[in-house]
Amino acid sequence: MAELQTGALSGLSEKIFLDRYAWKASDPGEAKLGDTVLVLTKDDPKFPTKEAGEVIARVGKQVTVKTRSGQTVTTDTDKLTLTREQTPGQMWDRLARAMADVEETEPLQQQWAERFRYILDDWKLVPGGRIAAGAGASDELTLFNCYVLPSPHDSRGGILSTLSEMTEIMARGGGVGINLSSLRPKRATVAGVNGSSSGSVSWGGLFSYTTGLIEQGGSRRGALMLMLNDWHPDLEDFITVKQKMGEVTNANLSVCLSNAFMRAVKEDLEWELVFPDTRDPDYDRLWQGDLQAWRKLGKPVQSYRKLRARDIWHTIIESAWRSAEPGVVFMEHYNEMSNSYYYNPIICTNPCGEQGLPAWGVCNLSAINLSRFYDEATHDVDWPELAKVTKWAVRFLDNVIDATPYHFPENEANQKRERRVGLGTMGLAELMIRLGIRYGDEASLAFLDRLYAFIAREAYLASTEIAAEKGSFPAFKPEPFLKSGFMRELTGVYPEVGEAVRSRGIRNVTLITQAPTGSTGTMVGTSTGIEPYFAFEYYRQSRLGYDRQLVPIAQQWQDAHPGEELPPYFVTAMQLTAEEHIRAQAAIQRWVDSSISKTANAPADFTIEDTKRLYELAFELGCKGVTIYRDGSRDVQVLSTASKEKDGEAESKSEGEGEQPEGQSEVQPLDESAGEAEQTGGVVGEAGGASGDRLAAVPQTPIDKQYKRRPQVLRGATYKVNTPFGMAYITINDLDGTPGEIFLNVGKAGSDVFAMAEALGRVCSLFLRYGDHGSKAQLLIKHLKGIGGTGAIGFGAARVESIADAVAKAIEQHLAAAEEVLGEPQRFEAAYAPQPAAHEEAAAIEEAAMREEVAMDQETASSRSVYAPGGVVADRETAGEGAASASATGKETSQVSTASPGHGQLPYSSTDLCPSCGSASLINTEGCKTCASCGYSRC
């Protein structure tokens, strides 16, 4: 074998490795001169900052660390993260030994330690994050990424038991999926307490809320998938719940659709929503969430209502178009294809959607780094090397099953019965660029079919070889196994696989999973999962200035071809059509026995009808699920308020309710007669009780008479301004001829950016309507203009430093427009139309705005700033290609803007604040929120 590498890292890659995957020392006080450490350079409870560096001095508990950027930091040892491993090579040694130790004899342990070390070397195989962090380092951390719990028993005790199990799994680093279909629908009778149920969706809110609490403690954030079957009476509420701000904020949602439902959609049939009759004497004992099994027992089913299947389908499509959720899983098709269909049906997926699992199912993941398998001499894939790494990787993952700790005996019993593993890939986009293949075109589909068929064949043959040595998984039965949809596909092309299964058996029920690999891909410095790159060009602001940079593979090409544009096969995610995304997913899905984490990216002007065609195409092509992310999509709702009367009478609507376009935050008027202010940025009752209850707890004082009450109708204008956080819609309404209130709509509802923008709008409105101290609008401009953060948009006079700066520029524009229209009432009426009050009008404005945004985005693509060194990515995703690429140069990235001149790129516009580093680089795709600046991930 070739000489093994240490895998030394730099920049962001090194920080991710030290923070997430390197074996930690239990006591940072052991730090000594020369040790590599992470040092806390910004001790902020929400936005802490860590830097990698070397200890250069120590006196008692005081240490001095020289960071990679040259900064010198003196601090206490308790502000250090001290690792036992400083390089990936040390981690690879640990992992190889830990996985080889489960072999029965010392010669086998030695042999497989060497082989595992070989495939780990140079990141040919990149272990899943749980394996990398825990194997050989901790007896507490799970090595499994994916968990699905049984559907909760339909009782308070059953729900709380599931909640407890979910919490324990998340606390140890696992992501959890739960199908809520076992829970009785809203308003269903609960005989034991002579009451009615709050419904499955409300209990989903409890699971989501608890996930948020776990997210706040520890370094491994909770990740949750909630699903509901298409027959459940709460289906409509489940589909639209994310449009109600604050109800389910810490979970991904997907609807499980049957073939019968899709047929009903196609044939325009009615669809019946049903649930077992809870009065049946065997309900508590026998009902587990499987409607088909309940009916087979001859048990009664209660019909709740009938709807047009197409109406339900349209609701799913519209919701996905608006907010990227819910996703869709074609669950009946999934089970038809599943190798465990005959004994253990799939009921739910993990949070990112790539791993469908049965009740108590688990799976461990790793990824082959395809970027390491380009053969420059032949300008082809190094097929023999890929075969060897695939074969040995299967044994590596199979050994994880015996090496991991189990915290629930049900998990252990299920996993050792079926030995489910998930071998995936990263670096696909980089490999295709090296081969000169454009991701998404017809030639690429043929290549993807060949590549992933090859990996599947080698993986299955390897599993049969292990079975011949160690035995098949206990639930294996040759004939039923070979009749699964996947095995029929595989053996139809490769009959030798079927022959091997019959003669040797097979070790693992499933072998292939395509996960997002966001953090690990960022660390390694290649494209993540099966996704294309998100951008090749970005701008970096540092102490050395503002520099244009390229990701390494693009940089290499331009160094070799100075002055030339990148060729067409350098394609980004937003340059592909959504259909190209789906066709690529389908080509790979054919050879994946589990599923795929993949987002079909679409431009802002992608219509609801376009989305409908895309989802139906995914079903026709045999995808197991589909998720679309329309650039700029966000949760929207008509905000409403209610204030309690002094006398405790019925709540009444506040002044001006319903005047704002959908999705806009509103500052409510101060009502002098009531003596209390009612302001809301979401649903009444969110996070701490109804708004009136909150107000009632605050002593009421008379309102200053200098405060100008808001009339029933104001006129104003809405300005669209591109900011470092995405497109901002800034509404300025006039009071007595001057600006009197400001509404800000930036980012996705429920995000930190949205909340802070709303707060800024409220404070500005209060300032404008209190007192008369000269030109208050000019004062706002003076104090807000030029406020900067870690990045900016545009150049020269058009440069926008922050949301506050955008507000100042909008006020300037507003005042200038007012001057122009003085004395010309017709022009004034056209420029400052009253805001619509109806929901339908608001929705129309929203859609028109999103269509209009495309043209603006194209104009500003070359100067848009986003805090993602490879571009910003979509919902259900994990980002980071460019970030990792930047780290390869050893330089830190603090501000970037994407641009791919000549390629028509439409950059992503929806970012949020990262809770780890504070930069506006938290991005959504493949079911996971990830920071492209520091590598933080919620999954």
Secondary structure as UniProt FT lines:
FT   HELIX           11..16
FT   HELIX           17..21
FT   HELIX           28..30
FT   TURN            33..34
FT   STRAND          36..42
FT   STRAND          49..59
FT   TURN            60..61
FT   STRAND          62..67
FT   TURN            68..69
FT   STRAND          72..76
FT   HELIX           77..79
FT   STRAND          80..83
FT   HELIX           88..100
FT   TURN            101..102
FT   HELIX           106..120
FT   HELIX           121..123
FT   STRAND          125..127
FT   HELIX           129..134
FT   TURN            135..137
FT   STRAND          146..148
FT   HELIX           156..171
FT   TURN            172..173
FT   STRAND          175..179
FT   HELIX           180..182
FT   TURN            186..187
FT   STRAND          189..190
FT   HELIX           191..193
FT   STRAND          195..196
FT   HELIX           200..215
FT   STRAND          224..229
FT   TURN            230..231
FT   TURN            233..234
FT   HELIX           235..240
FT   HELIX           241..243
FT   TURN            245..246
FT   STRAND          252..256
FT   HELIX           259..267
FT   STRAND          270..276
FT   TURN            278..279
FT   TURN            281..282
FT   HELIX           283..286
FT   HELIX           291..296
FT   TURN            297..298
FT   STRAND          301..308
FT   HELIX           309..323
FT   STRAND          327..329
FT   HELIX           331..337
FT   TURN            339..343
FT   STRAND          348..349
FT   TURN            351..352
FT   STRAND          356..357
FT   TURN            359..360
FT   STRAND          361..369
FT   HELIX           370..373
FT   STRAND          374..375
FT   TURN            376..379
FT   STRAND          380..381
FT   HELIX           383..403
FT   HELIX           409..418
FT   STRAND          421..426
FT   HELIX           428..434
FT   TURN            435..436
FT   TURN            439..440
FT   HELIX           442..470
FT   TURN            474..475
FT   HELIX           478..482
FT   HELIX           485..493
FT   HELIX           495..504
FT   HELIX           518..524
FT   TURN            529..530
FT   STRAND          537..542
FT   TURN            543..544
FT   STRAND          545..550
FT   HELIX           552..560
FT   TURN            562..563
FT   TURN            568..569
FT   HELIX           573..575
FT   HELIX           578..589
FT   TURN            590..591
FT   STRAND          600..602
FT   TURN            604..605
FT   HELIX           608..620
FT   TURN            621..622
FT   STRAND          625..626
FT   STRAND          628..630
FT   TURN            631..632
FT   STRAND          642..643
FT   TURN            646..647
FT   STRAND          652..653
FT   TURN            655..658
FT   TURN            662..663
FT   STRAND          670..671
FT   TURN            672..675
FT   STRAND          676..677
FT   TURN            686..688
FT   HELIX           691..696
FT   TURN            705..706
FT   STRAND          715..723
FT   TURN            724..725
FT   STRAND          726..735
FT   TURN            736..737
FT   STRAND          738..746
FT   TURN            749..750
FT   HELIX           752..768
FT   HELIX           776..784
FT   TURN            785..786
FT   HELIX           796..798
FT   HELIX           803..821
FT   TURN            822..823
FT   HELIX           825..831
FT   HELIX           839..860
FT   TURN            861..863
FT   TURN            869..870
FT   HELIX           881..887
FT   TURN            888..890
FT   TURN            901..904
FT   TURN            915..917
FT   STRAND          922..925
FT   TURN            926..927
FT   STRAND          928..931
FT   TURN            932..934
//
